[in-house]
Amino acid sequence: MPTPGHTAPVLGKHSVNAHLLLSVSALTDHGDLVAGDLVATPFPGFGKRPANLPFHDGRLGNLAGLREMLALSPTKLHVGHGAPLNPEQVGRWAAAEQRRLDRLAVRGRLRTKSEPAA
């Protein structure tokens, strides 16, 4: 299933030879979700709690993709950066992260990495 990656697609007036980045997540028959870069651990490669990667471009889109994957009821979540995570723990984290990002958006402080700072 296509899911957002951690960088925006390379599109623009100079993108004739640019490559479009695509991230894919997969759920195995045994319930293992390979979630790529939808979520990571706080220090990539260490720890067992979920965190947003600092280089995500569109954090709201990323969380929407993560929620879509969690709706498939995986038994274990394998991330691109870090140890496997518990899907229930990731779901609780995603809900809290959504609330935090919504507060930022209301204050006009939620930008993508490709947007210039105000």
C-alpha positions, 0 to 999 in steps of 0.5 A: 500500500503506498504511504507517504515517505519522509520527503516530498516528491521532487516536483517543480520547474527544474524537475525534468530529470527528477525522481518521484520518491514513493514509500510503500508499507506492507502487511504480512500474512502473519500480521507483521506491518513493515511501516518503513518511515511512517514512524521510528524510535526517538533515536533511530536504531535504539529504543522501543517507543514511537517518534516522528522522524525529524525529516518528515515533510508532511507530518499530517499526511504521514500520520494519516498513512500510519493510522491507515496502516494501524487500522489493518490491526497488525500484531507487530510494527517494523520501522525503517529506523529502530526496533519493532514497535507495539501497534497499540503503543504506536496508536496511542502515540499517533493520537497524541501526536495528532492533537499536538500537530492540530494545535500547531496548525491552529496557531499557524505554526505547522509547515512542511519542510519544503515551506520557508519559515515565516 
